[in-house]
Amino acid sequence: MEAKLYVGNLSYTTSEDDLRTLFAQAGTVVSAAVIKDRDTGDSKGFGFVEMTSQVDAQKAISMFNAYQLGERQLKVNLAKPREERSSRGGGYRGF
């Protein structure tokens, strides 16, 4: 069963290839993504790495949580499922 990891406190110059290469040391990487601003395309300083198993994911957390990558200390943990966005309207819409 695949496991998705949240990777925070990334340098704004860290690429998806950098993440894939780093996390491959812990096991097989299914995917790696650096989250970018929709308008500017600049990194938001965090991303996600999907590993092939829970075992590889736990190994990656052990290896890379608090790991110094460049000038930054990474924060790595299991990603939380994205909450469903409500399709219902609500609030006063600025009124």
PDB file of N, CA, C and O in Angstrom:
ATOM      1  N   MET A   1       0.839  -1.180   0.000  1.00  0.00           N
ATOM      2  CA  MET A   1       0.000   0.000   0.000  1.00  0.00           C
ATOM      3  C   MET A   1       0.888   1.249   0.000  1.00  0.00           C
ATOM      4  O   MET A   1       1.791   1.382   0.826  1.00  0.00           O
ATOM      5  N   GLU A   2       0.621   2.145  -0.924  1.00  0.00           N
ATOM      6  CA  GLU A   2       1.427   3.353  -1.052  1.00  0.00           C
ATOM      7  C   GLU A   2       1.160   4.307   0.111  1.00  0.00           C
ATOM      8  O   GLU A   2       0.095   4.277   0.727  1.00  0.00           O
ATOM      9  N   ALA A   3       2.137   5.144   0.395  1.00  0.00           N
ATOM     10  CA  ALA A   3       2.012   6.108   1.486  1.00  0.00           C
ATOM     11  C   ALA A   3       2.533   7.457   1.026  1.00  0.00           C
ATOM     12  O   ALA A   3       3.614   7.553   0.445  1.00  0.00           O
ATOM     13  N   LYS A   4       1.755   8.499   1.292  1.00  0.00           N
ATOM     14  CA  LYS A   4       2.131   9.849   0.882  1.00  0.00           C
ATOM     15  C   LYS A   4       2.698  10.608   2.072  1.00  0.00           C
ATOM     16  O   LYS A   4       2.146  10.583   3.172  1.00  0.00           O
ATOM     17  N   LEU A   5       3.813  11.283   1.822  1.00  0.00           N
ATOM     18  CA  LEU A   5       4.490  12.067   2.847  1.00  0.00           C
ATOM     19  C   LEU A   5       4.389  13.554   2.540  1.00  0.00           C
ATOM     20  O   LEU A   5       4.485  13.972   1.386  1.00  0.00           O
ATOM     21  N   TYR A   6       4.197  14.335   3.576  1.00  0.00           N
ATOM     22  CA  TYR A   6       4.288  15.787   3.485  1.00  0.00           C
ATOM     23  C   TYR A   6       5.743  16.155   3.762  1.00  0.00           C
ATOM     24  O   TYR A   6       6.344  15.655   4.713  1.00  0.00           O
ATOM     25  N   VAL A   7       6.306  17.028   2.933  1.00  0.00           N
ATOM     26  CA  VAL A   7       7.678  17.502   3.131  1.00  0.00           C
ATOM     27  C   VAL A   7       7.625  19.025   3.202  1.00  0.00           C
ATOM     28  O   VAL A   7       7.341  19.697   2.211  1.00  0.00           O
ATOM     29  N   GLY A   8       7.902  19.554   4.387  1.00  0.00           N
ATOM     30  CA  GLY A   8       7.807  20.990   4.601  1.00  0.00           C
ATOM     31  C   GLY A   8       9.159  21.640   4.823  1.00  0.00           C
ATOM     32  O   GLY A   8      10.172  20.973   5.038  1.00  0.00           O
ATOM     33  N   ASN A   9       9.142  22.963   4.764  1.00  0.00           N
ATOM     34  CA  ASN A   9      10.322  23.807   4.966  1.00  0.00           C
ATOM     35  C   ASN A   9      11.370  23.603   3.866  1.00  0.00           C
ATOM     36  O   ASN A   9      12.574  23.642   4.121  1.00  0.00           O
ATOM     37  N   LEU A  10      10.886  23.387   2.645  1.00  0.00           N
ATOM     38  CA  LEU A  10      11.795  23.246   1.500  1.00  0.00           C
ATOM     39  C   LEU A  10      12.346  24.607   1.093  1.00  0.00           C
ATOM     40  O   LEU A  10      11.674  25.630   1.228  1.00  0.00           O
ATOM     41  N   SER A  11      13.562  24.603   0.602  1.00  0.00           N
ATOM     42  CA  SER A  11      14.116  25.792  -0.024  1.00  0.00           C
ATOM     43  C   SER A  11      13.278  26.073  -1.271  1.00  0.00           C
ATOM     44  O   SER A  11      12.765  25.146  -1.899  1.00  0.00           O
ATOM     45  N   TYR A  12      13.141  27.329  -1.622  1.00  0.00           N
ATOM     46  CA  TYR A  12      12.343  27.682  -2.797  1.00  0.00           C
ATOM     47  C   TYR A  12      13.000  27.240  -4.099  1.00  0.00           C
ATOM     48  O   TYR A  12      12.382  27.319  -5.161  1.00  0.00           O
ATOM     49  N   THR A  13      14.252  26.774  -4.028  1.00  0.00           N
ATOM     50  CA  THR A  13      14.942  26.290  -5.225  1.00  0.00           C
ATOM     51  C   THR A  13      14.940  24.764  -5.330  1.00  0.00           C
ATOM     52  O   THR A  13      15.443  24.218  -6.312  1.00  0.00           O
ATOM     53  N   THR A  14      14.385  24.066  -4.337  1.00  0.00           N
ATOM     54  CA  THR A  14      14.340  22.600  -4.376  1.00  0.00           C
ATOM     55  C   THR A  14      13.386  22.149  -5.478  1.00  0.00           C
ATOM     56  O   THR A  14      12.259  22.635  -5.572  1.00  0.00           O
ATOM     57  N   SER A  15      13.844  21.216  -6.310  1.00  0.00           N
ATOM     58  CA  SER A  15      13.029  20.719  -7.419  1.00  0.00           C
ATOM     59  C   SER A  15      12.417  19.357  -7.084  1.00  0.00           C
ATOM     60  O   SER A  15      12.780  18.720  -6.096  1.00  0.00           O
ATOM     61  N   GLU A  16      11.489  18.936  -7.925  1.00  0.00           N
ATOM     62  CA  GLU A  16      10.889  17.611  -7.767  1.00  0.00           C
ATOM     63  C   GLU A  16      11.947  16.526  -7.936  1.00  0.00           C
ATOM     64  O   GLU A  16      11.904  15.505  -7.250  1.00  0.00           O
ATOM     65  N   ASP A  17      12.890  16.741  -8.839  1.00  0.00           N
ATOM     66  CA  ASP A  17      13.982  15.774  -9.019  1.00  0.00           C
ATOM     67  C   ASP A  17      14.844  15.684  -7.763  1.00  0.00           C
ATOM     68  O   ASP A  17      15.291  14.599  -7.391  1.00  0.00           O
ATOM     69  N   ASP A  18      15.079  16.828  -7.106  1.00  0.00           N
ATOM     70  CA  ASP A  18      15.839  16.822  -5.847  1.00  0.00           C
ATOM     71  C   ASP A  18      15.131  15.965  -4.801  1.00  0.00           C
ATOM     72  O   ASP A  18      15.766  15.161  -4.117  1.00  0.00           O
ATOM     73  N   LEU A  19      13.815  16.138  -4.678  1.00  0.00           N
ATOM     74  CA  LEU A  19      13.041  15.348  -3.711  1.00  0.00           C
ATOM     75  C   LEU A  19      13.098  13.863  -4.047  1.00  0.00           C
ATOM     76  O   LEU A  19      13.326  13.023  -3.177  1.00  0.00           O
ATOM     77  N   ARG A  20      12.888  13.556  -5.321  1.00  0.00           N
ATOM     78  CA  ARG A  20      12.893  12.151  -5.757  1.00  0.00           C
ATOM     79  C   ARG A  20      14.244  11.495  -5.448  1.00  0.00           C
ATOM     80  O   ARG A  20      14.292  10.379  -4.932  1.00  0.00           O
ATOM     81  N   THR A  21      15.327  12.187  -5.763  1.00  0.00           N
ATOM     82  CA  THR A  21      16.675  11.654  -5.524  1.00  0.00           C
ATOM     83  C   THR A  21      16.933  11.446  -4.037  1.00  0.00           C
ATOM     84  O   THR A  21      17.463  10.410  -3.635  1.00  0.00           O
ATOM     85  N   LEU A  22      16.560  12.428  -3.222  1.00  0.00           N
ATOM     86  CA  LEU A  22      16.778  12.324  -1.782  1.00  0.00           C
ATOM     87  C   LEU A  22      15.983  11.164  -1.182  1.00  0.00           C
ATOM     88  O   LEU A  22      16.541  10.334  -0.464  1.00  0.00           O
ATOM     89  N   PHE A  23      14.694  11.104  -1.472  1.00  0.00           N
ATOM     90  CA  PHE A  23      13.831  10.103  -0.844  1.00  0.00           C
ATOM     91  C   PHE A  23      14.052   8.699  -1.399  1.00  0.00           C
ATOM     92  O   PHE A  23      13.658   7.721  -0.763  1.00  0.00           O
ATOM     93  N   ALA A  24      14.668   8.580  -2.561  1.00  0.00           N
ATOM     94  CA  ALA A  24      15.000   7.257  -3.108  1.00  0.00           C
ATOM     95  C   ALA A  24      15.987   6.526  -2.204  1.00  0.00           C
ATOM     96  O   ALA A  24      16.107   5.304  -2.282  1.00  0.00           O
ATOM     97  N   GLN A  25      16.693   7.260  -1.349  1.00  0.00           N
ATOM     98  CA  GLN A  25      17.610   6.628  -0.395  1.00  0.00           C
ATOM     99  C   GLN A  25      16.852   5.801   0.645  1.00  0.00           C
ATOM    100  O   GLN A  25      17.433   4.922   1.281  1.00  0.00           O
ATOM    101  N   ALA A  26      15.558   6.079   0.821  1.00  0.00           N
ATOM    102  CA  ALA A  26      14.743   5.374   1.814  1.00  0.00           C
ATOM    103  C   ALA A  26      13.911   4.257   1.196  1.00  0.00           C
ATOM    104  O   ALA A  26      13.373   3.418   1.918  1.00  0.00           O
ATOM    105  N   GLY A  27      13.798   4.235  -0.130  1.00  0.00           N
ATOM    106  CA  GLY A  27      12.978   3.217  -0.793  1.00  0.00           C
ATOM    107  C   GLY A  27      12.528   3.715  -2.150  1.00  0.00           C
ATOM    108  O   GLY A  27      13.051   4.700  -2.672  1.00  0.00           O
ATOM    109  N   THR A  28      11.556   3.028  -2.711  1.00  0.00           N
ATOM    110  CA  THR A  28      11.076   3.364  -4.049  1.00  0.00           C
ATOM    111  C   THR A  28      10.083   4.521  -3.996  1.00  0.00           C
ATOM    112  O   THR A  28       9.095   4.478  -3.264  1.00  0.00           O
ATOM    113  N   VAL A  29      10.365   5.549  -4.782  1.00  0.00           N
ATOM    114  CA  VAL A  29       9.513   6.734  -4.855  1.00  0.00           C
ATOM    115  C   VAL A  29       8.544   6.568  -6.023  1.00  0.00           C
ATOM    116  O   VAL A  29       8.960   6.329  -7.157  1.00  0.00           O
ATOM    117  N   VAL A  30       7.248   6.696  -5.734  1.00  0.00           N
ATOM    118  CA  VAL A  30       6.220   6.626  -6.772  1.00  0.00           C
ATOM    119  C   VAL A  30       6.100   7.979  -7.465  1.00  0.00           C
ATOM    120  O   VAL A  30       6.034   8.056  -8.692  1.00  0.00           O
ATOM    121  N   SER A  31       6.074   9.044  -6.667  1.00  0.00           N
ATOM    122  CA  SER A  31       5.968  10.391  -7.225  1.00  0.00           C
ATOM    123  C   SER A  31       6.535  11.405  -6.242  1.00  0.00           C
ATOM    124  O   SER A  31       6.617  11.157  -5.039  1.00  0.00           O
ATOM    125  N   ALA A  32       6.919  12.545  -6.783  1.00  0.00           N
ATOM    126  CA  ALA A  32       7.407  13.654  -5.964  1.00  0.00           C
ATOM    127  C   ALA A  32       6.876  14.941  -6.581  1.00  0.00           C
ATOM    128  O   ALA A  32       6.946  15.132  -7.795  1.00  0.00           O
ATOM    129  N   ALA A  33       6.347  15.817  -5.740  1.00  0.00           N
ATOM    130  CA  ALA A  33       5.787  17.070  -6.236  1.00  0.00           C
ATOM    131  C   ALA A  33       6.143  18.209  -5.296  1.00  0.00           C
ATOM    132  O   ALA A  33       6.023  18.086  -4.077  1.00  0.00           O
ATOM    133  N   VAL A  34       6.584  19.319  -5.878  1.00  0.00           N
ATOM    134  CA  VAL A  34       6.785  20.558  -5.132  1.00  0.00           C
ATOM    135  C   VAL A  34       5.578  21.430  -5.463  1.00  0.00           C
ATOM    136  O   VAL A  34       5.275  21.660  -6.634  1.00  0.00           O
ATOM    137  N   ILE A  35       4.895  21.909  -4.439  1.00  0.00           N
ATOM    138  CA  ILE A  35       3.693  22.707  -4.653  1.00  0.00           C
ATOM    139  C   ILE A  35       4.097  24.136  -5.016  1.00  0.00           C
ATOM    140  O   ILE A  35       4.936  24.759  -4.365  1.00  0.00           O
ATOM    141  N   LYS A  36       3.458  24.632  -6.094  1.00  0.00           N
ATOM    142  CA  LYS A  36       3.824  25.948  -6.628  1.00  0.00           C
ATOM    143  C   LYS A  36       2.626  26.881  -6.634  1.00  0.00           C
ATOM    144  O   LYS A  36       1.477  26.451  -6.724  1.00  0.00           O
ATOM    145  N   ASP A  37       2.923  28.161  -6.537  1.00  0.00           N
ATOM    146  CA  ASP A  37       1.894  29.187  -6.611  1.00  0.00           C
ATOM    147  C   ASP A  37       1.243  29.142  -7.989  1.00  0.00           C
ATOM    148  O   ASP A  37       1.929  29.098  -9.010  1.00  0.00           O
ATOM    149  N   ARG A  38      -0.059  29.154  -8.005  1.00  0.00           N
ATOM    150  CA  ARG A  38      -0.810  29.051  -9.256  1.00  0.00           C
ATOM    151  C   ARG A  38      -0.512  30.206 -10.209  1.00  0.00           C
ATOM    152  O   ARG A  38      -0.456  30.009 -11.423  1.00  0.00           O
ATOM    153  N   ASP A  39      -0.323  31.398  -9.672  1.00  0.00           N
ATOM    154  CA  ASP A  39      -0.124  32.575 -10.515  1.00  0.00           C
ATOM    155  C   ASP A  39       1.324  32.789 -10.931  1.00  0.00           C
ATOM    156  O   ASP A  39       1.598  33.097 -12.091  1.00  0.00           O
ATOM    157  N   THR A  40       2.257  32.629  -9.989  1.00  0.00           N
ATOM    158  CA  THR A  40       3.657  32.947 -10.275  1.00  0.00           C
ATOM    159  C   THR A  40       4.491  31.734 -10.678  1.00  0.00           C
ATOM    160  O   THR A  40       5.525  31.881 -11.331  1.00  0.00           O
ATOM    161  N   GLY A  41       4.046  30.535 -10.292  1.00  0.00           N
ATOM    162  CA  GLY A  41       4.837  29.334 -10.566  1.00  0.00           C
ATOM    163  C   GLY A  41       5.973  29.133  -9.582  1.00  0.00           C
ATOM    164  O   GLY A  41       6.758  28.196  -9.725  1.00  0.00           O
ATOM    165  N   ASP A  42       6.073  30.008  -8.578  1.00  0.00           N
ATOM    166  CA  ASP A  42       7.126  29.890  -7.562  1.00  0.00           C
ATOM    167  C   ASP A  42       6.759  28.824  -6.535  1.00  0.00           C
ATOM    168  O   ASP A  42       5.584  28.620  -6.229  1.00  0.00           O
ATOM    169  N   SER A  43       7.769  28.154  -6.011  1.00  0.00           N
ATOM    170  CA  SER A  43       7.568  27.148  -4.974  1.00  0.00           C
ATOM    171  C   SER A  43       6.940  27.782  -3.741  1.00  0.00           C
ATOM    172  O   SER A  43       7.251  28.918  -3.382  1.00  0.00           O
ATOM    173  N   LYS A  44       6.047  27.025  -3.097  1.00  0.00           N
ATOM    174  CA  LYS A  44       5.449  27.475  -1.835  1.00  0.00           C
ATOM    175  C   LYS A  44       6.238  26.955  -0.637  1.00  0.00           C
ATOM    176  O   LYS A  44       5.871  27.220   0.508  1.00  0.00           O
ATOM    177  N   GLY A  45       7.325  26.212  -0.892  1.00  0.00           N
ATOM    178  CA  GLY A  45       8.182  25.760   0.199  1.00  0.00           C
ATOM    179  C   GLY A  45       7.763  24.441   0.829  1.00  0.00           C
ATOM    180  O   GLY A  45       8.241  24.084   1.906  1.00  0.00           O
ATOM    181  N   PHE A  46       6.865  23.713   0.156  1.00  0.00           N
ATOM    182  CA  PHE A  46       6.510  22.383   0.638  1.00  0.00           C
ATOM    183  C   PHE A  46       6.131  21.504  -0.539  1.00  0.00           C
ATOM    184  O   PHE A  46       5.915  21.982  -1.653  1.00  0.00           O
ATOM    185  N   GLY A  47       6.054  20.210  -0.269  1.00  0.00           N
ATOM    186  CA  GLY A  47       5.703  19.278  -1.326  1.00  0.00           C
ATOM    187  C   GLY A  47       5.259  17.949  -0.750  1.00  0.00           C
ATOM    188  O   GLY A  47       5.074  17.800   0.458  1.00  0.00           O
ATOM    189  N   PHE A  48       5.090  16.982  -1.648  1.00  0.00           N
ATOM    190  CA  PHE A  48       4.648  15.651  -1.262  1.00  0.00           C
ATOM    191  C   PHE A  48       5.485  14.614  -1.989  1.00  0.00           C
ATOM    192  O   PHE A  48       5.850  14.787  -3.152  1.00  0.00           O
ATOM    193  N   VAL A  49       5.779  13.537  -1.282  1.00  0.00           N
ATOM    194  CA  VAL A  49       6.487  12.406  -1.873  1.00  0.00           C
ATOM    195  C   VAL A  49       5.659  11.170  -1.579  1.00  0.00           C
ATOM    196  O   VAL A  49       5.262  10.939  -0.437  1.00  0.00           O
ATOM    197  N   GLU A  50       5.399  10.376  -2.609  1.00  0.00           N
ATOM    198  CA  GLU A  50       4.652   9.135  -2.427  1.00  0.00           C
ATOM    199  C   GLU A  50       5.616   7.964  -2.529  1.00  0.00           C
ATOM    200  O   GLU A  50       6.335   7.814  -3.517  1.00  0.00           O
ATOM    201  N   MET A  51       5.618   7.139  -1.490  1.00  0.00           N
ATOM    202  CA  MET A  51       6.484   5.960  -1.414  1.00  0.00           C
ATOM    203  C   MET A  51       5.639   4.716  -1.695  1.00  0.00           C
ATOM    204  O   MET A  51       4.418   4.742  -1.542  1.00  0.00           O
ATOM    205  N   THR A  52       6.300   3.618  -2.110  1.00  0.00           N
ATOM    206  CA  THR A  52       5.560   2.408  -2.468  1.00  0.00           C
ATOM    207  C   THR A  52       4.966   1.669  -1.282  1.00  0.00           C
ATOM    208  O   THR A  52       4.033   0.885  -1.458  1.00  0.00           O
ATOM    209  N   SER A  53       5.484   1.898  -0.071  1.00  0.00           N
ATOM    210  CA  SER A  53       4.964   1.159   1.086  1.00  0.00           C
ATOM    211  C   SER A  53       5.033   1.999   2.351  1.00  0.00           C
ATOM    212  O   SER A  53       5.756   2.992   2.426  1.00  0.00           O
ATOM    213  N   GLN A  54       4.262   1.574   3.340  1.00  0.00           N
ATOM    214  CA  GLN A  54       4.295   2.218   4.653  1.00  0.00           C
ATOM    215  C   GLN A  54       5.683   2.072   5.280  1.00  0.00           C
ATOM    216  O   GLN A  54       6.168   2.981   5.954  1.00  0.00           O
ATOM    217  N   VAL A  55       6.313   0.921   5.051  1.00  0.00           N
ATOM    218  CA  VAL A  55       7.649   0.668   5.602  1.00  0.00           C
ATOM    219  C   VAL A  55       8.644   1.687   5.046  1.00  0.00           C
ATOM    220  O   VAL A  55       9.415   2.280   5.800  1.00  0.00           O
ATOM    221  N   ASP A  56       8.627   1.890   3.716  1.00  0.00           N
ATOM    222  CA  ASP A  56       9.519   2.880   3.099  1.00  0.00           C
ATOM    223  C   ASP A  56       9.199   4.290   3.598  1.00  0.00           C
ATOM    224  O   ASP A  56      10.100   5.100   3.817  1.00  0.00           O
ATOM    225  N   ALA A  57       7.908   4.571   3.775  1.00  0.00           N
ATOM    226  CA  ALA A  57       7.504   5.896   4.251  1.00  0.00           C
ATOM    227  C   ALA A  57       8.033   6.144   5.662  1.00  0.00           C
ATOM    228  O   ALA A  57       8.556   7.223   5.944  1.00  0.00           O
ATOM    229  N   GLN A  58       7.904   5.159   6.547  1.00  0.00           N
ATOM    230  CA  GLN A  58       8.407   5.313   7.919  1.00  0.00           C
ATOM    231  C   GLN A  58       9.928   5.467   7.928  1.00  0.00           C
ATOM    232  O   GLN A  58      10.483   6.232   8.717  1.00  0.00           O
ATOM    233  N   LYS A  59      10.587   4.729   7.044  1.00  0.00           N
ATOM    234  CA  LYS A  59      12.045   4.848   6.933  1.00  0.00           C
ATOM    235  C   LYS A  59      12.420   6.265   6.485  1.00  0.00           C
ATOM    236  O   LYS A  59      13.363   6.859   7.007  1.00  0.00           O
ATOM    237  N   ALA A  60      11.676   6.797   5.517  1.00  0.00           N
ATOM    238  CA  ALA A  60      11.936   8.153   5.021  1.00  0.00           C
ATOM    239  C   ALA A  60      11.718   9.190   6.119  1.00  0.00           C
ATOM    240  O   ALA A  60      12.487  10.145   6.235  1.00  0.00           O
ATOM    241  N   ILE A  61      10.673   9.005   6.926  1.00  0.00           N
ATOM    242  CA  ILE A  61      10.424   9.931   8.034  1.00  0.00           C
ATOM    243  C   ILE A  61      11.602   9.892   9.004  1.00  0.00           C
ATOM    244  O   ILE A  61      12.101  10.933   9.431  1.00  0.00           O
ATOM    245  N   SER A  62      12.041   8.686   9.347  1.00  0.00           N
ATOM    246  CA  SER A  62      13.176   8.537  10.270  1.00  0.00           C
ATOM    247  C   SER A  62      14.444   9.180   9.720  1.00  0.00           C
ATOM    248  O   SER A  62      15.204   9.809  10.456  1.00  0.00           O
ATOM    249  N   MET A  63      14.663   9.015   8.413  1.00  0.00           N
ATOM    250  CA  MET A  63      15.887   9.528   7.801  1.00  0.00           C
ATOM    251  C   MET A  63      15.856  11.041   7.569  1.00  0.00           C
ATOM    252  O   MET A  63      16.877  11.712   7.723  1.00  0.00           O
ATOM    253  N   PHE A  64      14.688  11.581   7.199  1.00  0.00           N
ATOM    254  CA  PHE A  64      14.663  12.946   6.676  1.00  0.00           C
ATOM    255  C   PHE A  64      13.898  13.972   7.499  1.00  0.00           C
ATOM    256  O   PHE A  64      13.988  15.163   7.202  1.00  0.00           O
ATOM    257  N   ASN A  65      13.145  13.560   8.525  1.00  0.00           N
ATOM    258  CA  ASN A  65      12.541  14.570   9.395  1.00  0.00           C
ATOM    259  C   ASN A  65      13.672  15.225  10.184  1.00  0.00           C
ATOM    260  O   ASN A  65      14.465  14.538  10.828  1.00  0.00           O
ATOM    261  N   ALA A  66      13.745  16.542  10.132  1.00  0.00           N
ATOM    262  CA  ALA A  66      14.810  17.344  10.749  1.00  0.00           C
ATOM    263  C   ALA A  66      16.136  17.232   9.988  1.00  0.00           C
ATOM    264  O   ALA A  66      17.173  17.654  10.499  1.00  0.00           O
ATOM    265  N   TYR A  67      16.115  16.671   8.781  1.00  0.00           N
ATOM    266  CA  TYR A  67      17.299  16.567   7.920  1.00  0.00           C
ATOM    267  C   TYR A  67      17.639  17.955   7.373  1.00  0.00           C
ATOM    268  O   TYR A  67      16.752  18.710   6.975  1.00  0.00           O
ATOM    269  N   GLN A  68      18.905  18.272   7.358  1.00  0.00           N
ATOM    270  CA  GLN A  68      19.359  19.564   6.847  1.00  0.00           C
ATOM    271  C   GLN A  68      19.563  19.454   5.333  1.00  0.00           C
ATOM    272  O   GLN A  68      20.486  18.779   4.876  1.00  0.00           O
ATOM    273  N   LEU A  69      18.709  20.114   4.565  1.00  0.00           N
ATOM    274  CA  LEU A  69      18.836  20.147   3.106  1.00  0.00           C
ATOM    275  C   LEU A  69      19.145  21.586   2.721  1.00  0.00           C
ATOM    276  O   LEU A  69      18.275  22.455   2.770  1.00  0.00           O
ATOM    277  N   GLY A  70      20.381  21.822   2.340  1.00  0.00           N
ATOM    278  CA  GLY A  70      20.807  23.200   2.087  1.00  0.00           C
ATOM    279  C   GLY A  70      20.791  23.962   3.393  1.00  0.00           C
ATOM    280  O   GLY A  70      21.409  23.548   4.374  1.00  0.00           O
ATOM    281  N   GLU A  71      20.079  25.080   3.403  1.00  0.00           N
ATOM    282  CA  GLU A  71      20.000  25.915   4.604  1.00  0.00           C
ATOM    283  C   GLU A  71      18.770  25.604   5.441  1.00  0.00           C
ATOM    284  O   GLU A  71      18.545  26.248   6.466  1.00  0.00           O
ATOM    285  N   ARG A  72      17.972  24.630   5.024  1.00  0.00           N
ATOM    286  CA  ARG A  72      16.691  24.359   5.675  1.00  0.00           C
ATOM    287  C   ARG A  72      16.667  23.011   6.369  1.00  0.00           C
ATOM    288  O   ARG A  72      17.289  22.051   5.913  1.00  0.00           O
ATOM    289  N   GLN A  73      15.938  22.949   7.485  1.00  0.00           N
ATOM    290  CA  GLN A  73      15.731  21.691   8.190  1.00  0.00           C
ATOM    291  C   GLN A  73      14.339  21.184   7.799  1.00  0.00           C
ATOM    292  O   GLN A  73      13.327  21.809   8.117  1.00  0.00           O
ATOM    293  N   LEU A  74      14.307  20.046   7.106  1.00  0.00           N
ATOM    294  CA  LEU A  74      13.049  19.522   6.591  1.00  0.00           C
ATOM    295  C   LEU A  74      12.110  19.073   7.699  1.00  0.00           C
ATOM    296  O   LEU A  74      12.541  18.658   8.775  1.00  0.00           O
ATOM    297  N   LYS A  75      10.816  19.165   7.412  1.00  0.00           N
ATOM    298  CA  LYS A  75       9.769  18.602   8.264  1.00  0.00           C
ATOM    299  C   LYS A  75       9.080  17.537   7.423  1.00  0.00           C
ATOM    300  O   LYS A  75       8.478  17.846   6.395  1.00  0.00           O
ATOM    301  N   VAL A  76       9.165  16.289   7.857  1.00  0.00           N
ATOM    302  CA  VAL A  76       8.602  15.183   7.080  1.00  0.00           C
ATOM    303  C   VAL A  76       7.666  14.380   7.973  1.00  0.00           C
ATOM    304  O   VAL A  76       8.047  13.948   9.061  1.00  0.00           O
ATOM    305  N   ASN A  77       6.432  14.187   7.500  1.00  0.00           N
ATOM    306  CA  ASN A  77       5.489  13.320   8.195  1.00  0.00           C
ATOM    307  C   ASN A  77       4.464  12.774   7.215  1.00  0.00           C
ATOM    308  O   ASN A  77       4.411  13.194   6.060  1.00  0.00           O
ATOM    309  N   LEU A  78       3.653  11.840   7.680  1.00  0.00           N
ATOM    310  CA  LEU A  78       2.616  11.291   6.815  1.00  0.00           C
ATOM    311  C   LEU A  78       1.647  12.407   6.450  1.00  0.00           C
ATOM    312  O   LEU A  78       1.229  13.187   7.305  1.00  0.00           O
ATOM    313  N   ALA A  79       1.299  12.471   5.173  1.00  0.00           N
ATOM    314  CA  ALA A  79       0.371  13.498   4.711  1.00  0.00           C
ATOM    315  C   ALA A  79      -1.025  13.176   5.224  1.00  0.00           C
ATOM    316  O   ALA A  79      -1.439  12.018   5.273  1.00  0.00           O
ATOM    317  N   LYS A  80      -1.730  14.221   5.600  1.00  0.00           N
ATOM    318  CA  LYS A  80      -3.115  14.049   6.031  1.00  0.00           C
ATOM    319  C   LYS A  80      -3.999  14.092   4.795  1.00  0.00           C
ATOM    320  O   LYS A  80      -3.713  14.836   3.857  1.00  0.00           O
ATOM    321  N   PRO A  81      -5.071  13.305   4.780  1.00  0.00           N
ATOM    322  CA  PRO A  81      -5.971  13.347   3.617  1.00  0.00           C
ATOM    323  C   PRO A  81      -6.562  14.743   3.458  1.00  0.00           C
ATOM    324  O   PRO A  81      -6.876  15.424   4.435  1.00  0.00           O
ATOM    325  N   ARG A  82      -6.700  15.141   2.217  1.00  0.00           N
ATOM    326  CA  ARG A  82      -7.268  16.454   1.942  1.00  0.00           C
ATOM    327  C   ARG A  82      -8.743  16.436   2.310  1.00  0.00           C
ATOM    328  O   ARG A  82      -9.467  15.504   1.963  1.00  0.00           O
ATOM    329  N   GLU A  83      -9.180  17.468   3.012  1.00  0.00           N
ATOM    330  CA  GLU A  83     -10.580  17.527   3.413  1.00  0.00           C
ATOM    331  C   GLU A  83     -11.435  17.880   2.210  1.00  0.00           C
ATOM    332  O   GLU A  83     -11.031  18.644   1.334  1.00  0.00           O
ATOM    333  N   GLU A  84     -12.629  17.300   2.194  1.00  0.00           N
ATOM    334  CA  GLU A  84     -13.570  17.606   1.119  1.00  0.00           C
ATOM    335  C   GLU A  84     -13.970  19.074   1.224  1.00  0.00           C
ATOM    336  O   GLU A  84     -14.233  19.588   2.311  1.00  0.00           O
ATOM    337  N   ARG A  85     -14.007  19.724   0.089  1.00  0.00           N
ATOM    338  CA  ARG A  85     -14.476  21.107   0.088  1.00  0.00           C
ATOM    339  C   ARG A  85     -15.987  21.086  -0.061  1.00  0.00           C
ATOM    340  O   ARG A  85     -16.531  20.344  -0.878  1.00  0.00           O
ATOM    341  N   SER A  86     -16.644  21.888   0.718  1.00  0.00           N
ATOM    342  CA  SER A  86     -18.094  21.939   0.680  1.00  0.00           C
ATOM    343  C   SER A  86     -18.543  22.552  -0.642  1.00  0.00           C
ATOM    344  O   SER A  86     -17.984  23.550  -1.096  1.00  0.00           O
ATOM    345  N   SER A  87     -19.551  21.950  -1.252  1.00  0.00           N
ATOM    346  CA  SER A  87     -20.077  22.492  -2.500  1.00  0.00           C
ATOM    347  C   SER A  87     -21.203  23.478  -2.212  1.00  0.00           C
ATOM    348  O   SER A  87     -21.690  24.163  -3.111  1.00  0.00           O
ATOM    349  N   ARG A  88     -21.605  23.539  -0.956  1.00  0.00           N
ATOM    350  CA  ARG A  88     -22.667  24.463  -0.576  1.00  0.00           C
ATOM    351  C   ARG A  88     -22.093  25.848  -0.356  1.00  0.00           C
ATOM    352  O   ARG A  88     -20.962  26.006   0.104  1.00  0.00           O
ATOM    353  N   GLY A  89     -22.879  26.831  -0.687  1.00  0.00           N
ATOM    354  CA  GLY A  89     -22.486  28.198  -0.407  1.00  0.00           C
ATOM    355  C   GLY A  89     -22.593  28.459   1.078  1.00  0.00           C
ATOM    356  O   GLY A  89     -23.189  27.676   1.817  1.00  0.00           O
ATOM    357  N   GLY A  90     -22.028  29.536   1.501  1.00  0.00           N
ATOM    358  CA  GLY A  90     -22.127  29.855   2.916  1.00  0.00           C
ATOM    359  C   GLY A  90     -21.524  31.202   3.181  1.00  0.00           C
ATOM    360  O   GLY A  90     -20.821  31.765   2.342  1.00  0.00           O
ATOM    361  N   GLY A  91     -21.796  31.702   4.325  1.00  0.00           N
ATOM    362  CA  GLY A  91     -21.242  32.996   4.675  1.00  0.00           C
ATOM    363  C   GLY A  91     -21.974  34.112   3.959  1.00  0.00           C
ATOM    364  O   GLY A  91     -22.984  33.890   3.290  1.00  0.00           O
ATOM    365  N   TYR A  92     -21.457  35.297   4.108  1.00  0.00           N
ATOM    366  CA  TYR A  92     -22.117  36.466   3.539  1.00  0.00           C
ATOM    367  C   TYR A  92     -21.453  36.966   2.273  1.00  0.00           C
ATOM    368  O   TYR A  92     -21.873  37.976   1.707  1.00  0.00           O
ATOM    369  N   ARG A  93     -20.423  36.271   1.826  1.00  0.00           N
ATOM    370  CA  ARG A  93     -19.725  36.644   0.595  1.00  0.00           C
ATOM    371  C   ARG A  93     -19.316  38.119   0.593  1.00  0.00           C
ATOM    372  O   ARG A  93     -19.469  38.824  -0.405  1.00  0.00           O
ATOM    373  N   GLY A  94     -18.797  38.560   1.726  1.00  0.00           N
ATOM    374  CA  GLY A  94     -18.275  39.920   1.809  1.00  0.00           C
ATOM    375  C   GLY A  94     -19.286  40.977   2.180  1.00  0.00           C
ATOM    376  O   GLY A  94     -18.945  42.160   2.220  1.00  0.00           O
ATOM    377  N   PHE A  95     -20.521  40.591   2.453  1.00  0.00           N
ATOM    378  CA  PHE A  95     -21.524  41.595   2.826  1.00  0.00           C
ATOM    379  C   PHE A  95     -21.684  41.663   4.307  1.00  0.00           C
ATOM    380  O   PHE A  95     -22.486  42.453   4.806  1.00  0.00           O
TER     381      PHE A  95
END
